[in-house]
Amino acid sequence: MVDAENAWYFCLKHHTAEQGKSCRGADRMGPYPDRATAERALEIARQRTERADDQDRTWADDED
C-alpha cells in the first residue's frame, strides 16, 4: 500500500509529478509508488481505458 501523504501524484493542473497532496484532489491522479510511475500517469490511464473498451466490445459482441 502506498502512503498517501508521501506518495507521488500527477497534477493535471501543472502537468507534473508531485510528491504529497499539494494540489486539490480533483486535479491529482494517483497515488503512485514513485516519481517515474506518476510521470506516466496519463499513459497508464490511456492503457487502462483501452483495455476496458476492449472488454466492453468483447462483451457486446458476445451479446449479439
Protein Blocks (a to p, Z undefined) as FASTA:
>chain_A
ZZfklmccddfklopacedjfbcfklpgcddfbfklmmmmmmmmmmmmmmmmmmmmmmmm
mmZZ
